């Protein structure tokens, strides 16, 4: 291939990437979620992973933040995209960052409460999974899922837009925690990472929050959680 042809291919690739990022300003959040997932896998695989000592407080907090990013950011992508597209194009990166920061801050706060509570109560992973299965079968679960799909308008620019983006991220995180607090409870109860369980719970959350009819699958999700409890 000649230099001219290579240059043309490169220009087309750059143009396509720019078009994609313009249509999908939420793509950095997906990158962060993927990086968090890779970090979890890399940090808890290997010949000595099963015999590693219980993690200390710092490692627990770090692991929770990585797990929250890997599991809960993908379901939030439509909300992040909505927030970014409502503002001016030049401030889209700031909008994405502020919304995501507010969203993750809520999940970090949930972990600070759930992890000590699970340890204090001696909650095991199978019991936490059964609690999550029971929550899936309640009408409150379906109501919280519907709240996750609300997309309030945001100011297009200025300091008011910054504060609104942060508050919108917090509100969306609160809606997500209201729907998925029980699904994340086994992760708070786990004393060691469960990568397979993390993957299963992530798929459950994705199906419920991203599918248009996700609220109809709560019974199936409950059966999956009961099965996971039986084999844990």
trRosetta pair geometry for C-beta under 8 A, 3 or more apart (Angstrom, degrees):
i j d omega theta_ij theta_ji phi_ij phi_ji
1 5 4.8 -119 -174 88 92 126
1 6 5.4 114 125 -60 116 88
1 9 7.7 -7 176 -7 148 140
2 5 4.7 95 56 9 80 101
2 6 6.9 -142 97 -5 41 88
3 6 5.6 -55 -147 38 32 113
3 7 6.2 35 154 -21 66 106
4 7 5.7 -55 -150 35 29 112
4 8 6.5 30 152 -20 63 105
5 8 5.6 -53 -149 34 33 113
5 9 6.5 35 152 -19 65 103
6 9 5.7 -53 -150 35 32 111
6 10 6.4 34 151 -19 64 106
7 10 5.5 -54 -149 36 32 114
7 11 6.4 33 153 -20 66 103
8 11 5.7 -51 -148 34 32 111
8 12 6.4 31 154 -18 65 104
9 12 5.8 -55 -150 36 31 110
9 13 6.3 32 152 -21 65 106
10 13 5.7 -54 -148 35 32 112
10 14 6.4 31 154 -17 65 105
11 14 5.7 -55 -149 37 32 111
11 15 6.2 33 153 -20 65 107
12 15 5.6 -54 -147 37 32 113
12 16 6.3 32 155 -19 65 105
13 16 5.8 -54 -148 36 30 110
13 17 6.4 30 153 -19 64 106
14 17 5.7 -55 -148 36 31 111
14 18 6.3 30 155 -17 65 106
15 18 5.8 -54 -147 37 30 110
15 19 6.3 31 153 -19 64 106
16 19 5.6 -53 -147 37 32 112
16 20 6.3 34 153 -21 65 105
17 20 5.7 -53 -148 35 32 111
17 21 6.3 25 156 -14 66 106
18 21 5.9 -55 -143 40 31 106
18 22 6.3 35 154 -23 64 105
19 22 5.7 -54 -149 33 30 113
19 23 6.5 20 156 -10 64 107
20 23 6.0 -64 -150 43 30 102
20 24 5.8 -25 168 32 69 110
20 27 7.2 64 135 -60 99 150
21 24 6.4 -74 -123 67 26 74
21 25 6.7 64 174 -98 66 51
21 27 5.9 -85 -114 24 74 140
22 25 7.3 2 -151 -62 21 84
22 89 7.7 -6 -138 -140 89 120
24 27 5.0 79 120 -47 105 97
24 81 6.6 -48 -142 -113 58 119
25 80 7.8 -139 97 138 83 90
25 81 6.4 138 53 -126 79 64
25 84 3.8 -150 86 144 135 153
25 85 6.8 172 21 -57 125 71
25 92 4.5 -95 -150 178 148 130
25 93 7.7 -126 -170 -68 108 48
25 95 7.7 32 132 73 141 113
25 96 6.0 -144 141 -59 98 127
26 29 5.1 -43 -179 31 79 119
26 30 6.7 81 128 -22 84 95
26 77 4.9 123 141 -158 148 78
26 78 7.9 -77 -27 -73 170 16
26 80 4.1 111 -118 101 114 114
26 81 4.3 -68 -24 -66 127 79
26 84 6.3 -161 -59 6 73 142
26 96 6.3 175 -109 -123 51 118
27 30 5.5 -51 -153 33 45 114
27 31 6.6 48 150 -21 70 101
28 31 5.3 -51 -152 34 40 116
28 32 6.4 43 150 -21 69 101
28 93 7.5 57 2 -130 153 82
28 96 6.1 99 53 136 117 147
29 32 5.6 -49 -150 34 35 113
29 33 6.4 37 151 -19 65 103
29 73 5.5 -160 170 -177 97 115
29 76 7.2 -101 164 91 147 102
29 77 6.2 176 92 -104 127 77
29 80 5.3 -10 -7 156 162 176
29 96 6.3 -134 -41 -175 106 110
29 100 5.5 -162 -105 -95 112 136
30 33 5.6 -51 -147 36 33 112
30 34 6.3 33 153 -18 65 105
30 73 7.5 177 -92 132 36 114
30 74 7.0 67 -116 -103 75 74
30 77 6.3 36 -67 -103 94 128
31 34 5.8 -55 -148 38 31 110
31 35 6.2 31 154 -19 65 107
32 35 5.7 -55 -146 37 30 111
32 36 6.3 32 154 -20 64 105
32 69 6.0 -94 141 -173 97 123
32 73 6.3 -129 90 -160 102 171
32 100 7.5 89 51 -175 159 150
33 36 5.7 -54 -149 35 30 112
33 37 6.5 30 153 -18 63 105
33 69 5.7 -158 -107 155 56 78
33 70 5.6 121 -167 -120 71 38
33 73 3.9 -150 -79 78 114 128
33 74 5.3 139 177 -49 166 80
34 37 5.7 -55 -150 37 32 112
34 38 6.3 32 153 -18 66 105
34 70 8.0 99 -90 -122 14 80
35 38 5.7 -53 -146 37 32 111
35 39 6.3 35 153 -22 64 106
36 39 5.6 -54 -148 35 31 114
36 40 6.5 35 152 -21 64 102
36 65 8.0 -121 -135 126 125 68
36 66 4.6 176 -161 -159 94 70
36 67 7.6 -161 160 -58 117 16
36 69 3.7 167 -63 93 169 117
36 70 4.1 -143 107 -56 107 85
36 73 7.5 117 29 12 142 136
37 40 5.7 -51 -150 31 33 112
37 41 6.5 27 155 -14 66 105
37 70 4.0 127 -70 -134 75 120
38 41 5.8 -57 -148 39 33 108
38 42 6.0 28 157 -17 68 111
39 42 5.8 -56 -138 42 28 108
39 43 5.9 21 163 -15 64 114
39 66 5.4 -112 90 -143 121 136
40 43 6.1 -66 -144 40 22 105
40 44 6.3 -22 171 18 61 116
40 63 7.4 94 -116 -146 90 77
40 66 5.3 164 -65 135 93 124
40 67 6.4 95 -97 -81 138 69
40 70 5.9 -54 -7 -26 139 162
40 193 6.7 173 -171 -151 95 144
40 195 6.8 152 137 -110 107 94
40 198 7.0 -118 151 127 152 169
41 44 6.8 -87 -142 52 20 83
41 45 5.7 5 173 -14 66 125
41 195 6.3 85 -104 -134 71 137
42 45 6.7 -62 -125 35 19 102
43 63 7.9 -146 103 -101 145 92
43 193 7.9 111 97 -18 96 163
44 49 5.4 100 -179 -152 52 125
44 52 8.0 -111 -130 24 72 150
44 193 4.3 -51 -130 63 165 147
44 195 6.2 174 96 -54 124 114
45 49 5.5 -48 -131 -50 15 157
45 195 7.5 14 -65 -38 96 161
46 49 4.9 123 53 -39 74 100
48 51 5.5 -73 -164 56 68 98
48 52 6.1 96 136 -63 85 81
49 52 5.8 -29 -155 -14 34 117
52 55 7.9 24 131 -61 116 76
52 192 7.5 137 70 -131 98 115
54 191 5.6 -43 -127 171 109 107
54 192 7.1 -100 -113 -69 65 83
55 59 3.5 -120 -172 97 115 128
55 60 5.3 152 105 -58 115 71
55 63 6.5 75 104 -14 173 141
55 192 7.7 136 -7 -108 97 56
56 59 5.1 91 52 15 68 102
56 60 6.9 -121 105 -10 34 92
57 60 5.5 -55 -146 33 31 114
57 61 6.5 29 158 -17 66 103
58 61 6.0 -55 -150 35 31 108
58 62 6.3 27 154 -14 65 109
59 62 5.6 -54 -143 41 33 111
59 63 5.9 35 157 -21 66 109
60 63 5.8 -56 -146 39 26 111
60 64 6.3 28 155 -21 62 106
60 115 6.4 127 162 -170 125 153
61 64 5.8 -55 -149 34 29 111
61 65 6.5 28 155 -17 64 105
61 111 7.5 126 -130 126 60 131
62 65 5.9 -56 -150 36 31 109
62 66 6.4 27 154 -15 65 107
63 66 5.8 -56 -146 40 32 109
63 67 6.0 29 156 -18 67 110
63 193 6.6 -129 -158 -76 133 106
64 67 5.6 -56 -143 40 30 110
64 68 6.1 33 156 -22 66 106
64 108 7.4 113 118 -125 112 61
64 111 4.2 115 171 -155 143 152
64 115 6.6 -78 -81 -55 146 138
64 187 7.6 125 -121 141 76 111
64 188 7.7 45 -116 -100 118 70
65 68 5.7 -51 -144 34 29 112
65 69 6.4 28 156 -17 62 106
65 104 7.5 55 -150 -179 84 115
65 108 6.2 17 -98 -100 88 100
65 111 7.6 -123 -61 34 56 166
66 69 5.8 -57 -150 37 30 110
66 70 6.2 23 156 -15 67 110
67 70 5.8 -57 -141 41 31 107
67 71 5.8 10 166 -3 68 116
67 187 5.8 172 150 -171 150 140
67 193 8.0 -165 -77 -125 124 98
67 198 6.4 -107 -139 -131 104 127
68 71 6.4 -66 -134 47 22 96
68 72 5.2 -26 -174 24 64 123
68 73 7.9 87 135 -30 62 85
68 104 6.3 118 123 -143 124 82
68 107 4.2 145 -157 135 134 136
68 108 6.8 -136 36 -65 171 60
68 111 6.7 -93 -55 -42 131 131
68 184 7.9 35 -101 -135 79 136
69 72 7.1 -59 -100 51 12 83
69 73 5.2 13 -167 -22 55 126
69 104 6.5 12 -83 -116 81 125
70 73 7.2 -9 -82 26 7 105
70 198 7.3 25 103 168 129 124
70 202 7.1 -60 132 -98 85 138
71 74 7.6 -82 175 26 21 101
71 184 7.4 144 107 -101 149 97
71 187 7.7 -119 -8 -62 165 162
71 198 6.6 -112 -74 -169 118 87
71 201 6.6 -5 -141 104 132 101
71 202 4.7 -123 -128 -96 78 92
71 205 6.4 78 172 36 91 153
72 75 6.2 -55 -157 39 47 106
72 76 6.5 41 151 -19 71 114
72 103 7.6 -170 131 154 113 108
72 104 7.8 145 87 -102 121 67
72 107 5.6 168 61 -92 164 156
72 176 6.3 103 -158 154 113 146
72 180 7.4 170 -108 90 104 153
72 184 7.8 0 -62 -81 120 130
72 205 7.1 -72 -99 155 60 157
73 76 5.6 -69 -151 41 37 111
73 77 7.2 66 153 -55 67 79
73 100 7.2 27 -126 -141 105 106
73 103 7.7 112 -104 113 68 134
73 104 7.6 0 -76 -76 97 102
74 77 6.0 -20 -162 -22 40 114
74 202 7.3 61 42 -172 134 105
74 206 6.0 -20 112 -97 122 107
74 210 8.0 -44 139 -54 88 135
75 148 7.7 -26 154 178 116 139
75 176 6.9 136 100 -127 127 124
75 205 5.4 -89 -46 143 143 100
75 206 5.7 -142 -76 -100 90 52
75 209 3.9 44 -158 83 122 147
75 210 6.0 -126 -128 -46 71 93
76 79 5.2 -60 -167 46 68 113
76 80 5.7 72 135 -28 88 102
76 100 7.6 130 116 -111 140 73
76 103 5.6 83 -144 -166 161 158
76 172 6.3 103 -134 140 106 131
76 173 8.0 1 -100 -79 138 67
76 176 6.9 -42 -77 -68 100 151
77 80 5.6 -54 -143 36 33 112
77 81 6.2 35 158 -21 67 105
78 81 5.6 -54 -147 36 32 113
78 82 6.4 36 154 -22 65 104
78 210 7.1 148 -15 -123 125 79
79 82 5.6 -50 -148 33 33 113
79 83 6.5 33 154 -18 64 104
79 99 7.4 -168 127 172 92 132
79 103 7.9 132 96 -89 132 140
79 148 7.8 -94 -54 178 132 71
79 151 6.6 -159 -122 -103 71 89
79 168 7.8 -173 171 153 108 105
79 172 4.9 126 166 -134 160 153
80 83 5.8 -56 -151 36 31 111
80 84 6.3 27 154 -17 65 108
80 96 5.8 56 -176 -133 107 80
80 99 5.5 157 -119 104 73 137
80 100 6.3 29 -111 -66 124 90
80 103 7.9 -67 -73 -15 98 154
81 84 5.8 -57 -146 38 31 109
81 85 6.1 21 160 -14 67 112
82 85 6.1 -63 -143 41 26 104
82 86 6.5 29 159 -28 63 108
82 151 4.6 -85 172 -147 162 129
83 86 6.1 -57 -152 26 28 112
83 87 7.4 9 159 -7 60 107
83 95 5.5 -175 135 164 96 110
83 96 7.3 145 90 -87 111 48
83 99 4.6 118 96 -79 166 154
83 154 6.0 50 -140 -5 73 153
83 165 5.9 105 -177 -130 127 88
83 168 5.8 157 -105 108 126 148
83 169 7.7 12 -80 -62 169 80
84 87 6.7 -74 -162 38 32 99
84 92 4.6 56 -164 -149 101 90
84 95 4.9 151 -105 95 60 127
84 96 5.2 15 -81 -63 120 88
84 99 7.7 -104 -50 12 77 145
85 92 7.9 34 -70 -115 38 111
86 95 8.0 177 58 -157 82 153
86 153 6.2 172 -150 -151 140 64
86 154 4.7 107 103 46 141 96
86 156 6.8 -127 142 -97 70 67
87 91 5.2 -77 141 80 131 111
87 92 6.6 171 79 -83 106 58
87 95 5.0 180 30 -70 145 147
87 154 6.4 -44 -56 99 93 116
87 155 7.6 37 -101 104 93 51
87 156 5.0 144 -133 -154 56 51
87 157 6.4 127 -158 -66 95 57
87 161 5.8 99 -113 -165 124 137
87 165 7.7 -20 -42 -71 143 121
88 91 5.1 66 69 20 90 102
88 92 7.7 -120 99 -41 47 73
88 156 5.5 80 -35 167 81 95
88 157 5.2 25 -4 -74 124 107
89 92 5.8 -21 -161 -25 41 116
91 94 4.9 -52 -170 45 77 116
91 95 5.7 85 129 -30 86 98
91 157 6.3 150 1 -116 152 76
91 161 7.0 57 128 117 155 144
92 95 5.5 -54 -144 35 33 114
92 96 6.3 33 159 -19 68 104
93 96 5.8 -54 -148 36 31 110
93 97 6.3 29 155 -18 65 108
94 97 5.7 -56 -146 39 31 111
94 98 6.1 26 159 -16 67 109
94 162 7.0 -51 151 -105 120 91
94 165 7.7 124 129 58 78 169
95 98 6.1 -59 -143 39 26 105
95 99 6.1 23 161 -15 64 111
95 154 7.8 123 -141 112 120 155
95 161 7.3 -55 -94 157 99 108
95 165 5.1 -143 -143 -115 67 147
96 99 6.1 -59 -144 40 25 108
96 100 6.1 19 161 -14 63 114
97 100 6.0 -62 -145 41 24 107
97 101 6.1 27 157 -23 63 109
98 101 5.7 -52 -143 34 29 113
98 102 6.5 27 158 -15 62 105
98 162 5.9 -158 -103 -157 164 66
98 165 4.0 72 98 110 125 121
98 166 4.8 -77 176 -65 102 75
98 169 6.6 -162 132 -12 61 137
99 102 6.0 -59 -154 37 28 108
99 103 6.3 27 151 -19 64 110
99 165 4.9 -83 -59 -179 79 90
99 166 7.3 -126 -82 -84 36 30
99 168 5.8 -33 -119 87 95 104
99 169 4.0 162 -165 -69 46 108
99 172 7.6 27 -173 28 96 138
100 103 5.5 -55 -145 37 33 114
100 104 6.1 24 160 -12 68 108
100 169 6.3 -97 -20 -128 10 137
101 104 6.2 -59 -142 42 26 102
101 105 6.1 35 155 -28 62 108
101 166 6.7 -34 80 -121 105 86
101 169 6.4 76 65 113 54 166
102 105 5.6 -53 -146 30 29 117
102 106 6.9 32 156 -21 61 100
102 165 7.3 174 -1 131 135 62
102 166 4.4 148 -63 -166 126 54
102 167 6.7 -117 -141 -49 157 9
102 168 6.9 107 79 69 153 50
102 169 2.6 121 69 84 109 113
102 170 4.2 -83 179 -40 108 71
102 172 7.8 89 106 40 107 93
102 173 6.5 -153 132 -4 73 127
103 106 6.2 -57 -164 27 30 109
103 107 7.0 18 148 -7 64 106
103 169 4.1 -95 -35 -172 75 91
103 170 7.2 -131 -72 -68 38 28
103 172 5.6 -30 -102 82 103 105
103 173 4.3 164 -145 -61 52 106
103 176 7.5 46 -157 20 97 142
104 107 5.6 -57 -150 42 42 108
104 108 6.1 48 150 -24 71 102
104 169 7.9 -26 10 168 61 123
104 173 7.3 -127 -26 -99 16 138
105 108 5.6 -50 -146 34 32 114
105 109 6.5 35 153 -20 63 103
105 169 7.5 78 28 121 102 115
105 170 6.6 -36 73 -96 113 87
105 173 7.1 -179 64 27 66 175
106 109 5.7 -54 -152 34 32 112
106 110 6.6 36 148 -22 64 102
106 169 7.7 -170 -7 137 114 76
106 170 5.5 138 -56 -142 116 60
106 173 2.9 138 48 127 144 137
106 174 5.7 -117 -146 -56 147 61
106 176 7.7 116 101 56 135 104
106 177 6.0 -129 148 -25 113 133
107 110 5.3 -44 -147 31 39 117
107 111 6.6 42 152 -20 64 101
107 173 5.9 -116 -32 -155 78 116
107 176 7.6 -32 -71 95 103 123
107 177 6.7 -172 -91 -75 65 108
107 184 7.9 -145 -148 -128 99 167
108 111 5.7 -53 -154 34 33 112
108 112 6.6 36 150 -22 65 103
109 112 5.6 -51 -149 32 35 114
109 113 6.8 23 154 -9 64 105
110 113 6.1 -67 -157 42 32 103
110 114 5.6 16 158 -12 73 119
110 177 5.2 -160 -78 -128 143 131
110 181 6.7 -138 -152 -120 132 89
110 184 7.0 49 132 99 135 149
111 114 5.8 -59 -124 45 30 102
111 115 5.5 26 179 -20 69 111
111 188 6.5 -166 -131 -101 64 102
112 115 7.0 -36 -119 31 15 104
112 116 7.4 4 171 1 47 109
113 116 7.0 -76 -162 44 24 97
113 117 6.1 16 157 -15 65 121
114 117 5.7 -66 -145 43 28 112
114 118 6.0 29 160 -23 68 108
114 181 7.6 -169 -86 -166 135 89
114 184 7.0 47 131 115 175 103
114 185 6.4 -130 -163 -114 128 63
114 188 3.8 -76 131 -123 110 163
115 118 5.9 -55 -146 34 27 110
115 119 6.5 24 157 -15 62 106
115 188 4.8 -130 -80 -156 57 89
116 119 5.6 -57 -147 40 35 110
116 120 6.0 35 156 -22 69 108
117 120 5.7 -54 -143 37 30 112
117 121 6.2 14 162 -5 65 112
117 123 7.8 24 121 -2 73 133
117 188 7.6 12 61 149 89 136
118 121 6.2 -64 -141 47 26 100
118 123 4.3 -84 -151 49 76 121
118 128 7.1 8 -129 -83 122 132
118 185 7.1 157 -85 -169 125 77
118 188 4.7 153 -15 126 147 96
118 189 4.2 -136 -168 -91 137 66
119 122 7.5 26 -178 -73 30 37
119 123 7.9 -60 -45 30 20 85
123 127 5.8 -130 -161 83 73 121
123 128 5.5 81 158 -62 114 100
123 185 7.5 -73 147 169 149 103
123 188 7.9 23 81 101 133 93
123 189 4.4 -94 108 -115 101 120
124 127 4.8 90 58 11 83 103
124 128 6.8 -147 94 -7 41 90
124 189 6.3 87 158 164 10 131
125 128 5.6 -57 -144 38 31 113
125 129 6.3 34 156 -22 65 105
125 186 4.9 63 -149 -155 76 94
125 189 5.3 172 -80 100 53 116
125 190 5.4 47 -84 -83 116 78
125 194 6.9 98 -134 -31 154 155
125 197 7.4 -35 -172 -146 133 172
125 229 7.8 -171 127 -119 72 66
125 232 5.0 -130 107 170 115 146
126 129 5.6 -55 -149 34 32 113
126 130 6.6 31 153 -18 65 103
126 229 4.3 99 -153 -160 74 80
126 230 7.6 107 -137 -58 113 21
126 232 4.7 -175 -73 72 84 122
127 130 5.7 -54 -152 35 35 111
127 131 6.5 39 149 -20 66 102
127 189 7.5 -157 66 -157 89 166
127 229 7.7 112 -51 -142 17 119
128 131 5.5 -49 -150 33 35 114
128 132 6.5 37 150 -19 64 103
128 182 7.9 176 180 -170 74 67
128 185 4.4 -158 -164 122 108 100
128 186 4.1 159 105 -83 124 62
128 188 7.4 -177 -137 60 151 84
128 189 4.3 -161 -37 5 149 149
129 132 5.5 -50 -149 36 34 114
129 133 6.4 38 150 -22 65 102
129 186 5.1 38 -63 -77 76 133
129 225 5.0 -175 -178 -179 86 86
129 226 7.4 158 138 -88 104 26
129 228 5.2 -138 -152 94 148 103
129 229 3.7 -171 91 -73 127 95
129 232 6.5 152 -3 -6 149 149
130 133 5.4 -47 -146 33 36 114
130 134 6.5 38 153 -19 64 101
130 225 7.4 160 -86 137 27 104
130 226 6.8 63 -107 -108 70 68
130 229 5.1 79 -52 -116 80 165
131 134 5.8 -54 -151 35 31 111
131 135 6.5 33 150 -20 64 105
131 182 5.6 -141 123 -150 88 107
131 185 6.0 -53 84 90 125 158
132 135 5.6 -53 -149 35 33 113
132 136 6.6 42 151 -28 64 101
132 182 3.9 157 -110 144 65 97
132 183 5.1 106 -148 -85 129 44
132 185 5.9 -168 -62 43 102 113
132 186 6.5 -54 -19 -23 140 103
132 225 5.0 -137 96 -153 106 150
133 136 5.6 -48 -154 24 34 117
133 137 7.2 25 153 -15 61 105
133 221 7.9 -171 -119 121 62 71
133 222 4.3 96 -160 -154 78 75
133 223 7.7 113 -139 -47 115 18
133 225 3.9 -168 -72 91 90 122
133 226 4.9 81 -116 -55 160 80
133 229 7.0 -78 -18 -14 133 135
134 137 6.1 -64 -160 34 35 108
134 138 7.3 40 147 -32 65 102
134 182 7.8 -125 63 -164 74 154
134 222 7.6 102 -56 -135 20 115
135 138 5.8 -51 -157 15 41 116
135 140 7.8 -68 -161 77 78 104
135 141 5.5 123 153 -73 75 122
135 181 7.8 -126 -165 71 166 83
135 182 3.8 152 27 1 157 167
135 183 8.0 -122 77 -38 131 68
136 141 5.6 147 -131 -165 29 175
136 182 7.5 -134 -40 88 71 137
136 218 4.5 178 178 -177 85 89
136 219 7.2 159 135 -80 110 24
136 221 4.9 -153 -141 92 146 107
136 222 4.0 -166 82 -68 133 90
136 225 6.6 161 -10 13 142 142
137 141 7.4 76 36 19 18 141
137 218 6.6 165 -82 135 36 110
137 219 6.7 67 -103 -99 82 66
137 222 5.3 43 -50 -82 94 156
138 141 5.0 111 67 -7 81 97
138 142 7.9 -153 101 3 54 82
139 142 5.7 -55 -158 38 47 109
139 143 6.3 49 147 -21 73 105
140 143 5.5 -55 -148 38 35 114
140 144 6.3 36 155 -20 68 104
141 144 5.9 -57 -151 35 29 108
141 145 6.6 32 151 -22 63 104
141 179 6.4 89 -158 -147 64 67
141 218 5.7 124 110 -134 133 144
142 145 5.6 -49 -149 31 35 115
142 146 6.8 37 152 -20 63 100
142 215 4.4 81 -141 -162 90 116
142 218 6.2 -95 -70 -25 89 150
143 146 5.8 -53 -156 31 34 111
143 147 6.9 37 148 -20 64 102
144 147 5.5 -49 -154 31 39 116
144 148 6.9 49 147 -28 64 97
144 175 6.6 165 -171 -170 78 66
144 178 4.1 -153 -138 120 127 100
144 179 3.7 -178 122 -77 113 74
145 148 5.6 -45 -159 20 39 117
145 149 7.5 31 149 -15 62 101
145 179 5.0 108 -72 -129 59 134
145 208 5.9 -98 -121 164 130 101
145 209 6.8 -138 -144 -95 89 61
145 214 6.1 -146 -176 99 136 108
145 215 4.7 167 87 -86 144 94
145 218 7.8 -133 -26 -67 150 116
146 149 6.0 -58 -163 30 42 109
146 150 7.8 58 143 -38 64 90
146 215 6.6 6 -54 -65 83 144
147 150 5.7 -32 -163 -2 48 117
147 175 4.3 -147 121 -141 106 115
147 178 6.8 0 67 75 142 137
147 179 7.3 -167 57 -49 99 111
148 172 7.2 78 -142 -156 64 76
148 175 4.8 166 -84 135 60 117
148 176 5.8 84 -112 -81 113 65
148 179 5.6 -36 -41 -12 126 152
148 209 5.5 -75 132 -136 152 97
150 175 7.2 -160 36 -103 105 163
152 168 6.7 -146 60 -115 104 106
152 171 7.9 4 17 92 129 155
154 161 6.3 84 154 -140 101 76
154 164 4.7 151 -148 128 91 129
154 165 6.3 63 -158 -73 148 68
154 168 6.1 -49 -86 -44 122 150
155 158 6.5 -60 137 54 132 99
155 160 4.6 30 36 110 169 106
155 161 4.2 -122 90 -78 97 75
155 164 5.3 136 19 10 95 154
156 161 6.3 -66 91 -92 18 135
157 161 5.3 -75 -160 -14 3 149
158 161 5.3 111 58 5 60 99
158 162 7.5 -109 115 -3 41 89
159 162 5.4 -48 -152 31 42 115
159 163 6.4 35 154 -13 70 103
160 163 6.0 -56 -148 41 32 106
160 164 6.0 33 154 -21 66 111
161 164 5.5 -56 -142 39 30 113
161 165 6.3 34 157 -24 65 104
162 165 5.9 -55 -151 31 27 110
162 166 6.7 23 154 -14 62 106
163 166 5.8 -56 -150 38 34 110
163 167 6.2 30 154 -15 68 108
164 167 5.7 -56 -144 42 31 109
164 168 6.0 36 155 -25 66 106
165 168 5.6 -51 -144 34 29 113
165 169 6.5 31 155 -19 62 103
166 169 5.8 -53 -153 33 31 111
166 170 6.6 29 150 -16 63 105
167 170 5.5 -54 -149 38 36 112
167 171 6.2 35 153 -19 68 105
168 171 5.7 -53 -144 38 32 110
168 172 6.2 29 156 -17 65 105
169 172 5.8 -54 -143 38 29 107
169 173 6.2 31 154 -18 63 107
170 173 5.6 -57 -148 39 30 113
170 174 6.3 32 152 -22 65 104
171 174 5.5 -51 -148 34 33 113
171 175 6.4 33 152 -17 65 102
172 175 5.6 -50 -148 37 35 112
172 176 6.2 36 151 -18 65 106
173 176 5.5 -54 -144 39 32 111
173 177 6.1 32 156 -18 67 105
174 177 5.8 -52 -142 39 30 109
174 178 6.3 36 153 -23 62 105
175 178 5.6 -53 -150 33 30 115
175 179 6.6 20 154 -11 63 106
176 179 5.9 -61 -150 41 32 104
176 180 5.6 -21 169 24 71 116
176 209 7.3 19 -120 -111 93 144
177 180 6.5 -75 -120 60 25 78
177 181 5.1 53 176 -70 69 91
177 184 7.9 -51 -129 25 71 141
178 181 6.7 0 -113 -19 14 111
179 208 7.3 179 160 128 126 130
179 209 7.2 124 108 -85 152 102
180 183 4.5 -51 -162 40 79 117
180 184 5.8 71 138 -18 91 100
180 205 5.6 39 -120 -117 140 110
180 208 7.9 154 -82 78 101 138
180 209 7.8 -31 -52 -53 127 125
181 184 6.1 -67 -154 43 29 103
181 185 6.6 51 146 -48 64 95
182 185 5.2 -28 -152 -2 40 124
183 186 7.6 -47 178 19 36 98
183 201 5.4 147 175 -161 98 107
183 204 6.2 -161 -138 98 135 128
183 205 5.9 155 124 -71 158 99
183 225 7.7 -109 -113 -94 76 130
184 187 5.2 -53 -167 37 62 117
184 188 6.4 62 138 -22 80 100
184 201 7.6 127 -85 164 46 142
185 188 5.5 -55 -150 36 39 111
185 189 6.2 33 154 -18 70 107
186 189 5.5 -58 -143 41 35 110
186 190 6.3 48 155 -39 67 99
186 194 7.7 -53 143 47 110 144
186 197 6.6 -106 128 161 136 135
186 201 7.0 -161 58 -75 123 147
186 228 8.0 -24 -103 125 172 130
187 190 5.8 -39 -146 14 32 117
187 194 7.8 -132 -105 43 66 103
187 197 7.9 180 -78 116 76 112
187 198 6.9 77 -100 -100 113 85
187 201 7.1 -136 -44 69 110 166
190 193 6.8 82 135 -107 136 21
190 194 5.4 -123 -127 -6 149 108
190 197 7.7 167 -79 77 144 144
193 198 7.2 -20 -173 -32 87 134
194 197 3.7 9 127 32 122 120
194 198 6.0 153 92 -25 69 83
194 232 7.8 -8 -132 -130 154 105
195 198 5.4 -51 -147 32 31 116
195 199 6.5 32 155 -19 64 102
196 199 5.7 -52 -153 33 33 111
196 200 6.5 31 151 -18 65 105
197 200 5.6 -52 -146 36 35 111
197 201 6.2 31 157 -15 68 107
197 228 6.3 108 -124 -165 94 127
197 232 7.1 47 -86 -101 136 111
198 201 6.1 -59 -145 40 27 106
198 202 6.2 32 154 -24 63 108
199 202 5.7 -54 -148 33 29 114
199 203 6.6 29 155 -18 63 104
200 203 5.9 -57 -155 34 31 110
200 204 6.6 33 149 -20 64 104
200 224 6.8 -170 176 165 112 118
200 228 6.1 164 112 -91 155 135
201 204 5.4 -49 -150 33 37 116
201 205 6.4 36 153 -18 68 103
202 205 5.8 -55 -149 37 32 108
202 206 6.2 33 153 -20 66 108
203 206 5.6 -52 -143 38 31 113
203 207 6.3 32 159 -20 65 106
204 207 6.0 -58 -150 35 27 108
204 208 6.4 16 158 -12 63 112
204 221 4.9 103 -154 -135 110 105
204 224 6.1 -169 -88 86 119 145
204 225 7.4 61 -111 -58 163 93
205 208 6.0 -63 -147 41 28 106
205 209 5.9 2 167 0 67 118
206 209 6.5 -71 -135 47 21 94
206 210 5.4 -13 -178 9 65 124
207 210 6.9 -60 -113 47 13 91
207 211 5.5 1 -172 -6 56 124
207 214 6.0 153 138 -130 57 97
207 217 5.7 -75 137 95 117 159
207 221 7.4 -177 79 -78 122 108
208 211 7.1 -41 -109 37 9 99
208 214 4.1 115 -163 172 34 116
208 215 7.1 77 -159 -76 83 39
208 217 6.1 -136 -90 72 73 109
208 218 6.9 70 -118 -80 120 71
208 221 6.3 9 -62 -63 122 151
209 214 6.0 -167 -28 158 14 173
210 214 6.7 113 52 -67 39 137
211 214 4.1 133 65 -67 89 84
211 217 7.1 55 65 -2 144 136
213 216 4.6 -12 162 14 97 123
213 217 7.3 101 119 -23 80 93
214 217 5.8 -61 -162 28 47 111
215 218 6.4 -12 -171 -28 49 110
217 220 4.7 -48 -167 43 77 116
217 221 5.8 85 131 -28 84 97
218 221 5.3 -51 -145 37 36 115
218 222 6.4 43 152 -25 65 100
219 222 5.6 -48 -151 30 33 114
219 223 6.7 33 151 -18 63 101
220 223 5.7 -52 -153 34 35 112
220 224 6.5 37 149 -19 66 103
221 224 5.6 -53 -151 35 35 113
221 225 6.3 33 152 -19 67 106
222 225 5.7 -55 -147 37 32 110
222 226 6.3 33 154 -20 66 104
223 226 5.7 -51 -146 35 32 111
223 227 6.4 35 153 -19 64 104
224 227 5.7 -55 -152 36 31 112
224 228 6.4 32 151 -20 65 106
225 228 5.5 -51 -146 36 33 113
225 229 6.4 38 152 -22 64 102
226 229 5.6 -51 -150 33 33 114
226 230 6.5 35 151 -22 64 104
227 230 5.7 -55 -152 32 33 113
227 231 6.6 9 159 -2 66 109
228 231 6.3 -69 -146 46 30 96
228 232 6.0 43 155 -42 67 107
229 232 5.7 -47 -141 17 29 117
